[in-house]
Amino acid sequence: MIFEHEHPFSLIDLWSEQLRREEESEEDEEENDDVLIANQDFQCLCSRCGEEINWYHRYYYSCCHCSDYSVHKFCAELPQRLEDVCEVGHALDLTQSTFWMGNWNCKICGRYHKSGDLCYCCDRCYFYFDVNCGTKVLQKNVIHHPIHKHPLSCISKQLLAKCDACGKEHKGNFYHCSICLWSKMIHSDCAFLPQKLQIQDTTNDVFSHIHHLTLAYSFPIDDQSSKNWPRCRVCHNEFIGQSNFWMYKCEKCRYYTHLDCVTSRDEPFLSILKSPGTSSKNYKDDEHLDLLHLPFPDPSYSILKHLFSMEKGLSTLEVSNKNTYKAQGIIHQHPLILEDITNPTFSRIKPISYHDPMKRIQLLCDGCVRPITSGPIYVCDSEGQCNFVLHEWCSRLPAKLNGHFAHQQHTLILHSKAPPRKFFGVFECDICKLHCNGFAYCCMDCNNCIIDIHCAFLPKEITHTSHPNHLLSLVNHESLHDTCRMCGYFYPNLSFDCRTCNDFRLHVKCALFIPETTRNKCDKHPMKLSYFPIENHKSDYFCEVCERELNPEKPFYHCHECMQSMHTACAPSILQYETYDEYPTGVYEFVNVKFGGRYENTKVHPHPLSFVQGIEDDGHCASNDCHYYDNRLQFRMIFKCLNCKFAVHYDCCERMSN
């Protein structure tokens, strides 16, 4: 080992402090991160080869007196003579380039050097190359990498090959193990990636996270499964099929990213910032003045309130139709009175209270089946006969819809209850495919179209916080090709799609019926809709309503103060026994059904039957002709007798009635 320097050197190990801290378990994890980041940020130039010395080289020699003289360990240990390297078999000696060479270019890599720089030179045939190429020829240009137990050597020639770290094809320098049979080749761009980074630093603050992300060398299928198949936080694509590739992660928060998404470098990675991602708007506000921004703020809000509340005024169509359908009694058979039920002058034999899940009080509008949380509202003047209630804005709906996109050939007529062919007024909306027993628009010409009043007024375009800055357009797919980002299911075909990203879609029902906040008796605070795992939430997730495990990779409700979570499908529950966990992601299946009411038919049962959602205690269907494979009543619409244990499915009751 020779040094062309007058002072003594000391050997530096850049890993020593970090290894010591990792062995001492009592050390703070965040403090360890800071030490690692400080070490991995270390950079200086080797005074022999002119290349960078960094954390992955691990060892280097530093002058004890000069602050600007350092040498790679492998450069310092280069042999004085190389035998049989040039084509004619001559030996080459390590020496300072002489005056006759002047400024020179390496015969191997072509790199420019000044006279006096170190080189390997043959004084017989005048073949010479620089120290950097000398380390590669000898396979002494090595790095120490956590992925492998042996040092990794730089292959002497540049290659065009697939990198085993990122799975992409690269051209340039590759590292491999020359000691054992480890078959992987790592491109230099991946080999020198930092062990820890902050995503806001590498993506120009477009993305951010409170913790440092750690480089991981695989994402095994079992780990992906246990974490509910997470998606990359930048591109939102999954990691399936990439289990052996490197990625960055924060295990504290279940925050995962691809290598090519976490960096803003142009080469060799495909920068997410160069794609039409969600970091910039794809529309102009002044060209979409009436754009509907979803989700709605709370369960009481709806597209009908957005369009027809008093603050909006009445359009010409609404004015021309309002008195007509009210006068004809299409809304309700009894007179309706507009009242504020909190007013001291309002009195009824049977008192009415506004919807309040915290007090387990339920009051749903008979038109839109959304909670009534404030007035004024329409109440039935025939108090002893029914408990009909209606939002003020639901009284403003047009009596007819012409040229609706779902049924352009005929006029759709407003009905307060689905036509008689729909048993007990329950129908399946042709657009969102949810059951409903509220108001409906129906075709009376062909009896081939029935839609709920929410879907009747769908806009052509919306925005949604789950996919910020991009317009989502209403699209009817002929085939099922992409799942909904909210619920994870294919069906139904109608959805709001992002035409820029091509792989993002929301079902109509998920866009309309999953609000931004909700209230539930299980938590004293409003719970906010979350689309990703919560920061600093180390434990598994469980729904406070149904007490089952919750997948944080699908939207769910969360209270950041109490650290409690809830399925979106469990959110509408007022009573604990009304939990719905058959399909906990997405929309509660009966969000548009107002349970209650009596059905009397001695052909079915001698006692009056109540229309309710089945629970576990209801057992199995009493029908001898039940079509359900398990005969179970739980989670389904049923009719049951409150005097005895008789209960049947809604469908079975309809067949028995006929």
PLY file of the C-alpha trace (Angstrom):
ply
format ascii 1.0
element vertex 658
property float x
property float y
property float z
element edge 657
property int vertex1
property int vertex2
end_header
0.00 0.00 0.00
1.55 3.31 -1.05
0.43 6.89 -0.53
1.67 9.85 -2.52
1.12 11.96 0.59
3.39 13.08 3.42
1.02 12.61 6.42
-0.23 9.49 8.22
-3.73 8.11 7.52
-6.47 6.59 9.67
-9.00 3.99 8.53
-12.62 5.20 8.86
-15.64 2.86 9.13
-18.82 4.76 8.21
-20.98 1.95 9.57
-19.46 1.62 13.03
-21.64 4.14 14.88
-24.86 2.83 13.32
-24.01 -0.81 14.09
-23.24 0.09 17.69
-26.58 1.83 18.10
-28.50 -1.05 16.53
-26.94 -3.44 19.06
-28.11 -1.25 21.94
-31.85 -1.82 21.94
-32.55 1.00 24.36
-31.54 3.61 21.81
-34.34 5.71 20.35
-35.34 4.63 16.84
-35.70 8.18 15.55
-32.25 9.04 16.90
-30.80 6.00 15.12
-32.39 7.22 11.90
-30.71 10.59 12.32
-27.30 8.94 12.79
-27.79 6.73 9.74
-28.93 9.66 7.62
-25.96 11.75 8.70
-23.59 8.90 7.77
-25.27 8.05 4.48
-25.17 11.73 3.48
-21.38 11.69 3.83
-19.63 12.36 0.52
-16.10 13.27 -0.49
-13.82 12.67 -3.46
-11.14 10.04 -3.51
-7.80 11.74 -4.06
-6.56 8.75 -6.06
-9.34 7.82 -8.49
-11.38 11.02 -8.39
-14.60 9.12 -7.73
-16.98 9.70 -4.84
-16.52 8.07 -1.43
-19.90 7.38 0.18
-21.68 5.30 2.82
-21.81 2.16 0.68
-18.02 2.06 0.33
-18.01 1.85 4.13
-14.22 2.01 4.59
-11.86 4.79 3.51
-8.56 6.31 4.58
-8.47 9.89 5.78
-5.42 12.06 6.32
-4.87 12.77 10.01
-3.78 16.35 9.29
-5.47 17.41 6.02
-9.23 17.78 5.82
-9.33 17.44 2.04
-7.33 14.27 1.42
-9.19 10.93 1.50
-8.80 7.66 -0.38
-11.05 4.66 -0.95
-9.80 1.66 1.00
-9.62 -0.36 -2.21
-7.77 2.46 -4.00
-5.24 2.65 -1.19
-4.68 -1.10 -1.40
-4.11 -1.25 -5.17
-0.99 -3.27 -6.08
2.08 -1.46 -7.37
2.22 -3.72 -10.46
-0.42 -5.46 -12.61
0.70 -8.51 -14.57
-0.71 -9.68 -17.94
-3.29 -6.90 -18.26
-2.53 -5.34 -21.64
-3.12 -7.25 -24.88
0.55 -8.19 -25.38
0.96 -9.42 -21.82
3.15 -6.65 -20.46
3.12 -5.59 -16.83
1.76 -2.17 -15.88
3.09 -0.11 -12.96
1.18 2.29 -10.76
2.78 5.68 -11.25
2.14 9.34 -11.70
1.56 10.23 -15.34
4.72 11.72 -16.82
5.33 14.91 -18.74
5.44 13.11 -22.11
1.79 12.08 -21.64
0.66 15.65 -20.92
-3.06 15.83 -20.25
-4.34 12.38 -21.15
-7.39 10.18 -21.64
-7.79 6.72 -20.11
-7.35 4.02 -22.77
-10.28 2.03 -21.31
-12.99 4.51 -20.31
-11.79 7.61 -22.17
-11.93 9.81 -19.10
-9.86 13.01 -19.24
-6.98 13.47 -16.76
-4.34 16.07 -16.05
-0.63 15.43 -16.18
0.56 14.03 -12.85
-2.59 12.03 -12.05
-2.03 8.41 -11.01
-2.32 5.73 -13.67
-1.22 2.22 -14.56
1.26 2.50 -17.38
3.37 0.13 -19.51
6.72 1.75 -20.36
7.20 -0.67 -23.26
3.99 -0.28 -25.31
2.69 2.92 -23.68
-0.69 1.39 -22.80
-2.18 3.11 -19.74
-5.43 3.49 -17.85
-6.61 5.39 -14.80
-6.90 4.15 -11.22
-10.69 3.88 -11.41
-10.45 1.37 -14.26
-7.68 -0.36 -12.38
-10.03 -1.09 -9.49
-12.57 -2.53 -11.92
-10.02 -4.66 -13.75
-8.99 -6.13 -10.41
-12.58 -6.23 -9.21
-11.37 -4.14 -6.29
-14.01 -1.43 -6.84
-16.26 -2.81 -4.16
-19.13 -1.64 -2.01
-20.50 -3.04 1.22
-24.25 -3.42 0.96
-26.79 -4.65 3.54
-28.45 -6.83 0.91
-25.55 -9.30 0.84
-22.97 -10.65 3.29
-20.01 -10.26 0.88
-18.64 -7.09 -0.71
-20.12 -6.41 -4.16
-17.67 -5.80 -7.00
-18.23 -3.48 -9.92
-18.23 -5.36 -13.24
-15.38 -4.02 -15.37
-17.48 -3.40 -18.51
-20.65 -1.37 -18.85
-23.71 -3.52 -19.56
-27.26 -3.20 -20.84
-29.10 -5.53 -18.49
-32.02 -5.94 -16.11
-31.39 -4.70 -12.59
-32.49 -7.19 -9.93
-33.26 -4.37 -7.49
-35.90 -2.48 -9.48
-36.73 -4.98 -12.22
-36.02 -2.49 -15.01
-33.44 -2.52 -17.79
-30.46 -0.20 -17.30
-27.25 0.62 -19.12
-24.11 1.30 -17.13
-22.18 -0.10 -14.19
-23.49 -3.15 -12.35
-22.40 -4.67 -9.05
-22.32 -8.39 -8.28
-20.72 -10.81 -5.84
-17.49 -12.38 -7.09
-17.07 -14.55 -4.00
-20.19 -16.77 -3.93
-22.93 -17.93 -6.28
-25.26 -15.01 -5.49
-26.71 -14.41 -8.95
-28.16 -10.91 -8.67
-26.81 -7.86 -10.49
-27.54 -4.40 -9.09
-27.25 -1.29 -11.23
-25.22 1.51 -9.66
-28.25 3.85 -9.51
-30.03 1.35 -7.28
-26.92 0.21 -5.42
-26.31 3.73 -4.10
-29.89 4.52 -3.07
-30.08 5.93 0.48
-31.13 3.59 3.26
-33.38 6.30 4.70
-35.03 9.24 2.99
-37.87 11.70 3.31
-40.19 11.54 0.35
-40.82 15.29 0.37
-37.12 15.83 -0.34
-37.05 13.47 -3.33
-40.37 14.52 -4.91
-40.07 18.29 -4.57
-42.69 18.37 -1.78
-45.42 16.94 -4.02
-45.70 14.00 -1.61
-44.92 14.06 2.09
-44.76 11.83 5.13
-43.87 12.58 8.75
-41.34 9.74 9.04
-38.28 8.71 7.10
-38.88 5.90 4.61
-36.61 2.87 4.88
-35.22 0.96 1.91
-36.50 -2.63 1.89
-35.07 -5.33 -0.37
-38.27 -7.28 -0.93
-41.98 -7.23 -0.16
-42.91 -10.91 0.34
-46.37 -12.06 -0.68
-47.15 -13.10 2.90
-46.32 -9.60 4.13
-48.46 -8.01 1.42
-51.35 -10.28 2.34
-51.04 -9.55 6.06
-51.08 -5.81 5.25
-54.23 -6.17 3.06
-52.40 -5.83 -0.28
-51.33 -2.20 0.04
-50.90 0.16 -2.89
-48.06 2.55 -3.58
-48.85 5.91 -1.99
-47.62 7.75 -5.08
-48.94 5.88 -8.13
-51.64 3.88 -6.25
-50.69 0.66 -8.04
-50.23 -2.59 -6.16
-47.02 -4.48 -5.41
-48.35 -7.84 -6.65
-45.78 -9.45 -8.94
-43.01 -7.28 -7.47
-42.34 -9.14 -4.24
-38.61 -9.55 -4.97
-37.98 -5.94 -5.94
-36.78 -3.17 -3.65
-39.14 -0.54 -2.28
-39.36 2.14 0.39
-41.62 1.81 3.41
-42.61 3.18 6.78
-43.84 0.25 8.86
-45.18 2.56 11.57
-47.78 3.94 9.19
-48.06 1.19 6.55
-46.70 3.65 4.01
-45.20 1.96 0.94
-43.78 3.26 -2.35
-42.08 1.88 -5.45
-38.46 2.81 -6.09
-39.33 4.70 -9.26
-42.09 6.62 -7.47
-40.10 7.81 -4.49
-37.51 9.70 -6.55
-37.88 12.62 -8.93
-34.74 11.78 -10.92
-35.26 11.57 -14.67
-32.89 8.66 -15.27
-32.94 5.81 -14.91
-36.27 5.89 -13.15
-39.63 6.84 -14.66
-40.47 9.85 -12.56
-44.04 9.95 -11.37
-43.82 13.72 -11.69
-43.43 13.38 -15.46
-46.70 11.45 -15.71
-50.13 13.10 -15.67
-50.51 12.36 -11.96
-52.74 14.03 -9.40
-50.14 16.63 -8.44
-51.69 19.15 -10.86
-55.23 19.91 -11.97
-56.52 18.58 -15.25
-59.34 21.13 -15.45
-59.95 24.87 -15.06
-62.26 26.13 -12.32
-63.80 28.84 -14.49
-64.87 26.19 -17.01
-66.66 24.10 -14.34
-68.46 26.61 -12.14
-71.15 24.19 -10.90
-68.84 21.23 -10.39
-69.97 18.89 -7.61
-67.17 18.21 -5.12
-67.55 14.93 -3.26
-67.80 13.32 -0.79
-70.70 15.14 0.84
-69.82 16.59 4.26
-72.08 14.31 6.35
-74.84 11.67 5.98
-77.64 14.27 5.99
-76.31 15.96 2.86
-77.29 14.70 -0.58
-77.30 15.68 -4.21
-80.95 16.70 -3.74
-80.07 19.17 -1.00
-77.26 20.41 -3.23
-79.68 21.04 -6.12
-83.05 21.86 -4.58
-82.58 23.43 -1.15
-84.18 26.85 -0.61
-80.79 28.55 -0.87
-80.57 27.31 -4.45
-83.95 28.74 -5.47
-86.21 27.10 -8.03
-85.53 26.61 -11.71
-88.26 27.10 -14.32
-88.83 23.36 -14.49
-89.15 23.07 -10.73
-91.64 25.96 -10.46
-93.81 24.60 -13.23
-93.98 21.14 -11.69
-93.98 21.76 -7.95
-97.62 22.70 -7.50
-98.78 20.14 -10.04
-97.52 17.01 -8.32
-98.36 18.31 -4.85
-101.88 19.15 -5.87
-102.35 15.72 -7.39
-101.19 14.04 -4.20
-98.32 12.25 -5.89
-96.02 12.83 -2.92
-98.38 11.68 -0.17
-102.05 10.82 0.24
-102.48 13.03 3.32
-102.00 16.80 3.71
-98.47 17.85 4.61
-97.52 20.74 6.88
-94.16 22.53 6.78
-92.95 22.66 10.38
-89.88 23.21 12.51
-90.21 20.44 15.08
-87.88 22.25 17.50
-90.26 25.21 17.61
-92.10 25.41 20.98
-95.40 25.90 19.12
-95.02 22.53 17.37
-97.01 19.83 19.15
-97.94 16.25 18.33
-99.44 13.41 20.27
-96.45 11.31 19.17
-93.40 13.63 19.41
-90.77 13.72 16.67
-87.05 14.30 17.27
-84.39 15.07 14.72
-81.98 12.32 13.71
-79.21 11.94 16.31
-77.03 8.80 16.22
-75.40 9.82 19.52
-78.78 9.42 21.23
-79.78 6.50 19.00
-82.61 8.50 17.48
-83.36 7.78 13.83
-85.43 10.06 11.61
-85.15 9.37 7.88
-86.81 11.28 5.07
-89.43 9.20 3.24
-88.28 10.71 -0.04
-84.48 10.47 -0.13
-84.02 8.18 2.93
-81.32 10.54 4.24
-81.23 11.58 7.92
-83.27 14.65 8.88
-81.08 16.69 11.21
-82.66 20.13 10.88
-85.83 21.83 9.72
-88.14 22.94 8.46
-89.58 19.65 7.23
-92.90 18.42 5.94
-94.83 16.23 8.38
-98.07 14.39 7.80
-101.09 16.32 9.12
-102.96 13.05 9.63
-101.04 12.26 12.79
-102.85 9.16 13.88
-102.52 7.46 10.51
-98.83 7.69 9.55
-95.44 9.13 10.42
-94.55 10.43 6.96
-91.75 13.05 7.01
-90.05 14.81 4.14
-87.16 17.20 3.62
-88.31 20.56 2.36
-86.07 20.20 -0.69
-87.50 16.79 -1.54
-90.85 18.51 -2.10
-89.24 20.49 -4.92
-88.42 17.57 -7.19
-89.73 17.82 -10.77
-92.72 15.60 -11.51
-91.22 14.45 -14.81
-87.80 13.93 -16.33
-87.45 14.01 -20.10
-84.49 12.59 -21.99
-82.75 11.14 -18.95
-79.46 9.47 -19.94
-80.56 6.17 -18.38
-83.79 6.01 -20.43
-83.86 8.60 -23.19
-86.74 7.12 -25.18
-89.48 7.77 -22.59
-90.45 10.27 -19.91
-89.74 9.24 -16.31
-92.49 9.98 -13.77
-91.92 10.73 -10.07
-93.52 8.26 -7.66
-93.55 8.47 -3.88
-93.67 4.69 -3.84
-92.53 2.36 -6.55
-95.41 1.08 -8.73
-97.55 -1.73 -7.29
-95.48 -4.40 -9.04
-92.70 -3.61 -6.55
-93.54 -5.52 -3.39
-93.83 -3.26 -0.33
-92.46 -0.37 -2.39
-88.93 -1.80 -2.48
-87.07 -1.71 -5.78
-83.53 -2.04 -7.09
-82.23 1.15 -8.69
-81.18 0.53 -12.30
-78.16 2.82 -11.88
-76.56 2.19 -8.46
-78.08 -1.31 -8.02
-79.00 -0.59 -4.38
-82.35 -1.48 -2.86
-84.54 1.52 -2.14
-88.05 2.25 -0.85
-87.94 6.03 -1.16
-89.13 8.17 -4.04
-88.42 6.89 -7.54
-88.56 7.95 -11.16
-90.23 5.28 -13.29
-91.07 4.72 -16.92
-94.79 4.01 -17.17
-94.62 3.31 -20.92
-92.43 0.23 -20.91
-92.07 -0.47 -17.18
-88.40 -1.04 -17.95
-86.68 1.68 -15.93
-86.79 2.64 -12.27
-84.17 4.80 -10.56
-83.94 6.37 -7.12
-84.11 10.15 -6.86
-80.39 10.48 -6.05
-79.28 8.74 -9.23
-81.89 10.66 -11.23
-79.78 13.81 -10.93
-76.27 12.49 -11.43
-73.87 15.08 -12.85
-71.71 14.21 -15.83
-68.56 15.20 -13.95
-67.45 15.40 -10.32
-64.32 15.68 -8.22
-63.58 13.46 -5.23
-61.02 13.79 -2.44
-59.91 10.19 -3.00
-58.45 11.36 -6.34
-57.71 15.08 -5.94
-57.27 17.60 -8.76
-58.72 15.37 -11.48
-62.17 15.40 -13.04
-64.10 12.15 -12.81
-66.52 11.57 -15.67
-69.67 9.43 -15.65
-69.03 6.34 -17.77
-71.13 3.27 -18.51
-68.84 0.29 -19.06
-70.01 -2.51 -21.30
-67.75 -4.97 -19.51
-66.31 -5.25 -16.01
-62.63 -4.38 -16.30
-61.60 -2.31 -13.26
-62.55 -2.39 -9.61
-63.92 0.59 -7.73
-61.17 2.27 -5.72
-63.50 2.70 -2.73
-65.13 -0.71 -2.32
-62.83 -2.95 -4.38
-65.66 -4.61 -6.33
-66.40 -4.68 -10.08
-70.20 -4.46 -10.13
-72.05 -2.29 -11.23
-70.92 -0.97 -14.62
-71.77 2.73 -14.18
-69.00 4.68 -12.50
-67.09 7.95 -12.33
-63.77 7.45 -14.13
-60.61 9.52 -14.40
-59.89 9.93 -18.10
-56.36 11.12 -17.35
-55.21 8.20 -15.20
-57.26 5.48 -16.94
-57.10 3.17 -13.91
-59.18 5.08 -11.37
-62.92 4.58 -11.01
-65.58 5.11 -8.36
-68.98 3.47 -8.33
-71.84 5.94 -8.33
-73.04 4.60 -4.97
-69.58 4.92 -3.38
-69.21 8.49 -4.62
-72.68 9.58 -3.43
-73.37 7.60 -0.27
-70.07 7.56 1.66
-69.83 11.01 3.31
-66.70 12.75 4.52
-67.67 12.59 8.21
-70.13 10.58 10.25
-71.28 10.24 13.86
-71.82 7.03 15.76
-72.56 6.10 19.35
-69.25 4.24 19.53
-67.28 7.52 19.58
-68.08 10.96 20.98
-66.25 12.75 18.15
-67.09 12.99 14.45
-65.24 10.30 12.53
-63.50 11.32 9.32
-63.18 9.31 6.13
-59.65 8.04 5.56
-58.31 6.45 2.38
-55.02 5.11 3.76
-53.61 3.68 7.00
-53.27 6.24 9.77
-49.87 7.70 10.63
-48.26 6.23 13.77
-50.94 3.52 14.00
-48.79 0.47 14.75
-51.52 -1.96 15.79
-54.06 -3.79 13.65
-57.34 -2.10 12.80
-60.72 -3.18 14.17
-64.18 -1.77 13.58
-65.74 -0.39 16.77
-69.24 -1.31 15.56
-68.99 -4.89 14.28
-65.74 -5.65 16.19
-64.20 -7.34 13.18
-60.84 -6.62 11.58
-60.74 -3.64 9.26
-58.71 -3.24 6.07
-57.05 0.21 6.20
-56.18 0.00 2.51
-59.88 0.56 1.78
-61.70 3.74 2.88
-62.82 3.70 6.51
-63.83 6.14 9.24
-61.37 7.09 11.95
-61.28 9.27 15.04
-57.79 10.72 15.46
-58.45 11.70 19.08
-59.67 8.31 20.31
-57.82 6.25 17.67
-61.00 4.34 16.87
-62.03 3.12 13.44
-65.17 1.95 11.71
-66.15 0.27 8.43
-67.92 2.52 5.97
-70.71 -0.05 5.73
-71.13 -0.11 9.52
-71.29 3.68 9.83
-75.08 4.10 9.30
-75.86 1.79 12.23
-77.86 3.41 15.01
-78.15 0.41 17.31
-75.37 -2.06 18.04
-77.38 -5.04 16.79
-77.86 -3.39 13.40
-74.24 -3.99 12.39
-73.65 -4.99 8.80
-70.42 -6.86 8.13
-71.15 -9.20 5.25
-69.54 -6.73 2.82
-67.92 -4.17 5.15
-66.11 -2.16 2.45
-68.03 0.34 0.40
-71.63 1.39 0.94
-74.05 -0.04 3.49
-76.30 -2.17 1.27
-79.52 -0.76 2.73
-78.48 2.89 2.90
-81.52 3.77 0.74
-84.00 1.60 2.63
-86.15 2.97 5.44
-87.01 0.00 7.62
-90.25 -0.05 9.56
-93.89 -0.40 8.61
-96.27 -3.31 8.98
-97.31 -5.93 6.50
-100.49 -7.91 7.06
-101.35 -10.96 4.97
-102.83 -14.09 6.55
-101.50 -16.15 3.61
-98.04 -15.45 4.99
-98.65 -15.29 8.75
-101.66 -14.68 11.03
-99.92 -11.80 12.87
-98.75 -8.45 11.48
-95.13 -8.51 10.28
-92.52 -5.78 10.72
-90.13 -4.83 7.93
-86.57 -4.90 9.40
-82.99 -5.90 8.71
-82.26 -9.42 9.90
-79.90 -10.00 12.81
-78.19 -13.16 14.06
-80.89 -13.85 16.66
-83.54 -14.06 13.93
-82.14 -17.42 12.89
-83.30 -18.96 9.62
-86.10 -18.31 7.15
-89.45 -19.97 7.95
-90.35 -20.39 4.27
-90.34 -23.94 2.91
-89.36 -22.54 -0.47
-86.43 -20.32 0.57
-84.01 -19.67 -2.30
-81.05 -18.54 -0.18
-78.30 -21.15 -0.01
-77.84 -20.88 3.76
-81.42 -19.93 4.72
-79.91 -17.32 7.05
-81.81 -14.11 7.86
-78.89 -12.07 9.20
-77.85 -9.06 7.07
-80.90 -9.32 4.79
-84.24 -7.54 4.44
-86.83 -9.58 6.31
-90.37 -9.54 7.66
-90.70 -10.82 11.20
-93.43 -11.21 13.76
-92.88 -9.40 17.04
-95.37 -11.70 18.80
-93.68 -14.99 17.88
-90.41 -16.12 16.30
-91.72 -16.27 12.73
-89.47 -14.51 10.20
-88.98 -14.76 6.43
-86.81 -13.10 3.81
-88.28 -10.20 1.87
-88.16 -12.26 -1.35
-89.76 -15.27 0.33
-92.55 -13.12 1.75
-93.26 -11.76 -1.73
-93.56 -15.28 -3.16
-95.75 -16.42 -0.26
-98.03 -13.41 -0.78
-98.65 -14.38 -4.39
0 1
1 2
2 3
3 4
4 5
5 6
6 7
7 8
8 9
9 10
10 11
11 12
12 13
13 14
14 15
15 16
16 17
17 18
18 19
19 20
20 21
21 22
22 23
23 24
24 25
25 26
26 27
27 28
28 29
29 30
30 31
31 32
32 33
33 34
34 35
35 36
36 37
37 38
38 39
39 40
40 41
41 42
42 43
43 44
44 45
45 46
46 47
47 48
48 49
49 50
50 51
51 52
52 53
53 54
54 55
55 56
56 57
57 58
58 59
59 60
60 61
61 62
62 63
63 64
64 65
65 66
66 67
67 68
68 69
69 70
70 71
71 72
72 73
73 74
74 75
75 76
76 77
77 78
78 79
79 80
80 81
81 82
82 83
83 84
84 85
85 86
86 87
87 88
88 89
89 90
90 91
91 92
92 93
93 94
94 95
95 96
96 97
97 98
98 99
99 100
100 101
101 102
102 103
103 104
104 105
105 106
106 107
107 108
108 109
109 110
110 111
111 112
112 113
113 114
114 115
115 116
116 117
117 118
118 119
119 120
120 121
121 122
122 123
123 124
124 125
125 126
126 127
127 128
128 129
129 130
130 131
131 132
132 133
133 134
134 135
135 136
136 137
137 138
138 139
139 140
140 141
141 142
142 143
143 144
144 145
145 146
146 147
147 148
148 149
149 150
150 151
151 152
152 153
153 154
154 155
155 156
156 157
157 158
158 159
159 160
160 161
161 162
162 163
163 164
164 165
165 166
166 167
167 168
168 169
169 170
170 171
171 172
172 173
173 174
174 175
175 176
176 177
177 178
178 179
179 180
180 181
181 182
182 183
183 184
184 185
185 186
186 187
187 188
188 189
189 190
190 191
191 192
192 193
193 194
194 195
195 196
196 197
197 198
198 199
199 200
200 201
201 202
202 203
203 204
204 205
205 206
206 207
207 208
208 209
209 210
210 211
211 212
212 213
213 214
214 215
215 216
216 217
217 218
218 219
219 220
220 221
221 222
222 223
223 224
224 225
225 226
226 227
227 228
228 229
229 230
230 231
231 232
232 233
233 234
234 235
235 236
236 237
237 238
238 239
239 240
240 241
241 242
242 243
243 244
244 245
245 246
246 247
247 248
248 249
249 250
250 251
251 252
252 253
253 254
254 255
255 256
256 257
257 258
258 259
259 260
260 261
261 262
262 263
263 264
264 265
265 266
266 267
267 268
268 269
269 270
270 271
271 272
272 273
273 274
274 275
275 276
276 277
277 278
278 279
279 280
280 281
281 282
282 283
283 284
284 285
285 286
286 287
287 288
288 289
289 290
290 291
291 292
292 293
293 294
294 295
295 296
296 297
297 298
298 299
299 300
300 301
301 302
302 303
303 304
304 305
305 306
306 307
307 308
308 309
309 310
310 311
311 312
312 313
313 314
314 315
315 316
316 317
317 318
318 319
319 320
320 321
321 322
322 323
323 324
324 325
325 326
326 327
327 328
328 329
329 330
330 331
331 332
332 333
333 334
334 335
335 336
336 337
337 338
338 339
339 340
340 341
341 342
342 343
343 344
344 345
345 346
346 347
347 348
348 349
349 350
350 351
351 352
352 353
353 354
354 355
355 356
356 357
357 358
358 359
359 360
360 361
361 362
362 363
363 364
364 365
365 366
366 367
367 368
368 369
369 370
370 371
371 372
372 373
373 374
374 375
375 376
376 377
377 378
378 379
379 380
380 381
381 382
382 383
383 384
384 385
385 386
386 387
387 388
388 389
389 390
390 391
391 392
392 393
393 394
394 395
395 396
396 397
397 398
398 399
399 400
400 401
401 402
402 403
403 404
404 405
405 406
406 407
407 408
408 409
409 410
410 411
411 412
412 413
413 414
414 415
415 416
416 417
417 418
418 419
419 420
420 421
421 422
422 423
423 424
424 425
425 426
426 427
427 428
428 429
429 430
430 431
431 432
432 433
433 434
434 435
435 436
436 437
437 438
438 439
439 440
440 441
441 442
442 443
443 444
444 445
445 446
446 447
447 448
448 449
449 450
450 451
451 452
452 453
453 454
454 455
455 456
456 457
457 458
458 459
459 460
460 461
461 462
462 463
463 464
464 465
465 466
466 467
467 468
468 469
469 470
470 471
471 472
472 473
473 474
474 475
475 476
476 477
477 478
478 479
479 480
480 481
481 482
482 483
483 484
484 485
485 486
486 487
487 488
488 489
489 490
490 491
491 492
492 493
493 494
494 495
495 496
496 497
497 498
498 499
499 500
500 501
501 502
502 503
503 504
504 505
505 506
506 507
507 508
508 509
509 510
510 511
511 512
512 513
513 514
514 515
515 516
516 517
517 518
518 519
519 520
520 521
521 522
522 523
523 524
524 525
525 526
526 527
527 528
528 529
529 530
530 531
531 532
532 533
533 534
534 535
535 536
536 537
537 538
538 539
539 540
540 541
541 542
542 543
543 544
544 545
545 546
546 547
547 548
548 549
549 550
550 551
551 552
552 553
553 554
554 555
555 556
556 557
557 558
558 559
559 560
560 561
561 562
562 563
563 564
564 565
565 566
566 567
567 568
568 569
569 570
570 571
571 572
572 573
573 574
574 575
575 576
576 577
577 578
578 579
579 580
580 581
581 582
582 583
583 584
584 585
585 586
586 587
587 588
588 589
589 590
590 591
591 592
592 593
593 594
594 595
595 596
596 597
597 598
598 599
599 600
600 601
601 602
602 603
603 604
604 605
605 606
606 607
607 608
608 609
609 610
610 611
611 612
612 613
613 614
614 615
615 616
616 617
617 618
618 619
619 620
620 621
621 622
622 623
623 624
624 625
625 626
626 627
627 628
628 629
629 630
630 631
631 632
632 633
633 634
634 635
635 636
636 637
637 638
638 639
639 640
640 641
641 642
642 643
643 644
644 645
645 646
646 647
647 648
648 649
649 650
650 651
651 652
652 653
653 654
654 655
655 656
656 657
